[in-house]
Amino acid sequence: MMHILKLSTFWVDAREHTGFAIGSNITVARLATDQITLLEGTTSDSPIPSSGLPTEFTVLPAYPNPFNPSVTIPLSLNKRGNIELTLFDITGRNVATIYKGDLGAGEHSLNYQAPASLAAGVYLLRASNGDKTESQKILLLK
């Protein structure tokens, strides 16, 4: 069984990363293939099935943020479904539909290339799978 550990605002998968990671409250984890060793007395109780599929629909932080002109939006899907990824400006106007369609279960990264006509500023990125909606702010710099 593989363990996933939430560190700060991102998830670390011990199958793919090695080294050290620092999370909130100065939690430090030493990472090695198929193993996470937590320092500072913290424990991980978030096992996921050995199939490696996520246990829920999650939108991880977009990066880079701020961005210019492209941004990557990582998604975790626990089941196949219709996903809609939409970008809104601060007035609530729909600026772009980044993705609308079917995606399979697993980890995905969607990329958005802002057109030159899009003004610099704060935008709201909204992802929905029909059952759950998650949002986050992203900043376009010029």
HUVEN-V462733 format. One record per backbone hydrogen bond with DSSP energy under -1.0 kcal/mol. NH is the residue of the N-H (numbers start at 0). CO is the residue of the C=O. E is the energy in kcal/mol with one decimal. If there is no record, write none. Layout:
nh = <NH,NH>
co = <CO,CO>
e = <E,E>
This chain:
nh = <3,4,6,9,11,15,16,18,20,22,26,28,29,30,31,34,36,38,41,47,51,57,59,62,66,70,71,72,74,75,76,80,82,83,84,85,86,87,88,91,94,95,97,98,100,102,105,107,109,111,113,117,120,122,123,124,125,126,127,128,133,135,137,139,140>
co = <45,11,9,6,4,12,12,30,28,26,23,20,36,18,34,31,29,27,38,1,48,75,73,71,138,111,62,109,107,57,105,102,100,127,98,125,95,123,92,88,86,86,84,84,82,80,76,74,72,70,68,114,139,137,87,135,85,133,83,131,126,124,122,120,66>
e = <-1.4,-1.2,-2.4,-2.1,-1.6,-1.6,-1.1,-2.6,-2.1,-3.2,-1.4,-2.6,-3.2,-4.3,-2.4,-2.7,-2.8,-3.2,-1.1,-1.8,-2.3,-2.4,-2.0,-2.3,-2.8,-2.2,-3.1,-3.6,-3.3,-2.8,-2.7,-2.2,-3.5,-2.4,-3.2,-3.0,-3.1,-2.8,-2.2,-1.9,-2.7,-1.6,-1.9,-1.6,-2.2,-2.4,-2.8,-2.9,-2.6,-2.7,-3.2,-1.8,-1.9,-3.1,-2.9,-3.2,-3.1,-3.1,-2.1,-2.1,-2.8,-1.9,-2.8,-2.8,-2.4>
